[in-house]
């Protein structure tokens, strides 16, 4: 949850996975 937006945008392949980790 404290991950920077860079990592969340660096995982375009894991669209659904990035959302779960971002949330």
Jmol script that loads the backbone (N, CA, C; Angstrom):
load data "model"
ATOM      1  N   UNK A   1       0.859  -1.202   0.000  1.00  0.00           N
ATOM      2  CA  UNK A   1       0.000   0.000   0.000  1.00  0.00           C
ATOM      3  C   UNK A   1       0.890   1.246   0.000  1.00  0.00           C
ATOM      4  N   UNK A   2       2.079   1.133   0.597  1.00  0.00           N
ATOM      5  CA  UNK A   2       2.987   2.313   0.603  1.00  0.00           C
ATOM      6  C   UNK A   2       3.911   2.266  -0.612  1.00  0.00           C
ATOM      7  N   UNK A   3       3.558   1.460  -1.610  1.00  0.00           N
ATOM      8  CA  UNK A   3       4.447   1.395  -2.800  1.00  0.00           C
ATOM      9  C   UNK A   3       4.267   2.643  -3.663  1.00  0.00           C
ATOM     10  N   UNK A   4       5.322   3.118  -4.246  1.00  0.00           N
ATOM     11  CA  UNK A   4       5.250   4.315  -5.098  1.00  0.00           C
ATOM     12  C   UNK A   4       4.447   4.039  -6.367  1.00  0.00           C
ATOM     13  N   UNK A   5       3.963   5.102  -7.008  1.00  0.00           N
ATOM     14  CA  UNK A   5       3.169   4.949  -8.231  1.00  0.00           C
ATOM     15  C   UNK A   5       4.026   4.372  -9.353  1.00  0.00           C
ATOM     16  N   UNK A   6       5.324   4.538  -9.254  1.00  0.00           N
ATOM     17  CA  UNK A   6       6.233   4.010 -10.291  1.00  0.00           C
ATOM     18  C   UNK A   6       6.061   2.497 -10.424  1.00  0.00           C
ATOM     19  N   UNK A   7       6.061   1.790  -9.309  1.00  0.00           N
ATOM     20  CA  UNK A   7       5.943   0.304  -9.389  1.00  0.00           C
ATOM     21  C   UNK A   7       4.564  -0.064  -9.949  1.00  0.00           C
ATOM     22  N   UNK A   8       3.544   0.653  -9.524  1.00  0.00           N
ATOM     23  CA  UNK A   8       2.173   0.327  -9.971  1.00  0.00           C
ATOM     24  C   UNK A   8       2.062   0.564 -11.486  1.00  0.00           C
ATOM     25  N   UNK A   9       2.837   1.539 -11.993  1.00  0.00           N
ATOM     26  CA  UNK A   9       2.769   1.834 -13.456  1.00  0.00           C
ATOM     27  C   UNK A   9       3.803   0.971 -14.171  1.00  0.00           C
ATOM     28  N   UNK A  10       4.767   0.428 -13.455  1.00  0.00           N
ATOM     29  CA  UNK A  10       5.810  -0.390 -14.118  1.00  0.00           C
ATOM     30  C   UNK A  10       5.261  -1.780 -14.435  1.00  0.00           C
ATOM     31  N   UNK A  11       4.102  -2.109 -13.910  1.00  0.00           N
ATOM     32  CA  UNK A  11       3.560  -3.466 -14.154  1.00  0.00           C
ATOM     33  C   UNK A  11       2.319  -3.395 -15.040  1.00  0.00           C
ATOM     34  N   UNK A  12       2.473  -2.906 -16.254  1.00  0.00           N
ATOM     35  CA  UNK A  12       1.315  -2.814 -17.159  1.00  0.00           C
ATOM     36  C   UNK A  12       0.830  -4.208 -17.546  1.00  0.00           C
ATOM     37  N   UNK A  13       1.755  -5.173 -17.530  1.00  0.00           N
ATOM     38  CA  UNK A  13       1.369  -6.569 -17.895  1.00  0.00           C
ATOM     39  C   UNK A  13       0.436  -7.123 -16.814  1.00  0.00           C
ATOM     40  N   UNK A  14       0.715  -6.798 -15.570  1.00  0.00           N
ATOM     41  CA  UNK A  14      -0.154  -7.343 -14.500  1.00  0.00           C
ATOM     42  C   UNK A  14      -1.227  -6.309 -14.201  1.00  0.00           C
ATOM     43  N   UNK A  15      -2.032  -5.971 -15.107  1.00  0.00           N
ATOM     44  CA  UNK A  15      -3.115  -4.984 -14.866  1.00  0.00           C
ATOM     45  C   UNK A  15      -3.923  -5.362 -13.636  1.00  0.00           C
ATOM     46  N   UNK A  16      -4.545  -6.525 -13.622  1.00  0.00           N
ATOM     47  CA  UNK A  16      -5.384  -6.924 -12.478  1.00  0.00           C
ATOM     48  C   UNK A  16      -4.540  -7.149 -11.237  1.00  0.00           C
ATOM     49  N   UNK A  17      -3.331  -7.592 -11.430  1.00  0.00           N
ATOM     50  CA  UNK A  17      -2.468  -7.863 -10.233  1.00  0.00           C
ATOM     51  C   UNK A  17      -1.973  -6.536  -9.664  1.00  0.00           C
ATOM     52  N   UNK A  18      -1.656  -5.622 -10.493  1.00  0.00           N
ATOM     53  CA  UNK A  18      -1.146  -4.323  -9.997  1.00  0.00           C
ATOM     54  C   UNK A  18      -2.251  -3.627  -9.197  1.00  0.00           C
ATOM     55  N   UNK A  19      -3.474  -3.799  -9.648  1.00  0.00           N
ATOM     56  CA  UNK A  19      -4.582  -3.127  -8.931  1.00  0.00           C
ATOM     57  C   UNK A  19      -4.709  -3.717  -7.522  1.00  0.00           C
ATOM     58  N   UNK A  20      -4.591  -5.043  -7.427  1.00  0.00           N
ATOM     59  CA  UNK A  20      -4.723  -5.689  -6.094  1.00  0.00           C
ATOM     60  C   UNK A  20      -3.580  -5.226  -5.194  1.00  0.00           C
ATOM     61  N   UNK A  21      -2.387  -5.125  -5.758  1.00  0.00           N
ATOM     62  CA  UNK A  21      -1.241  -4.705  -4.913  1.00  0.00           C
ATOM     63  C   UNK A  21      -1.351  -3.219  -4.601  1.00  0.00           C
ATOM     64  N   UNK A  22      -1.870  -2.443  -5.536  1.00  0.00           N
ATOM     65  CA  UNK A  22      -1.999  -0.994  -5.300  1.00  0.00           C
ATOM     66  C   UNK A  22      -3.071  -0.737  -4.261  1.00  0.00           C
ATOM     67  N   UNK A  23      -4.087  -1.558  -4.285  1.00  0.00           N
ATOM     68  CA  UNK A  23      -5.146  -1.317  -3.289  1.00  0.00           C
ATOM     69  C   UNK A  23      -4.616  -1.818  -1.974  1.00  0.00           C
TER      70      UNK A  23
END
end "model"
wireframe off; spacefill off
backbone 0.3
color backbone group
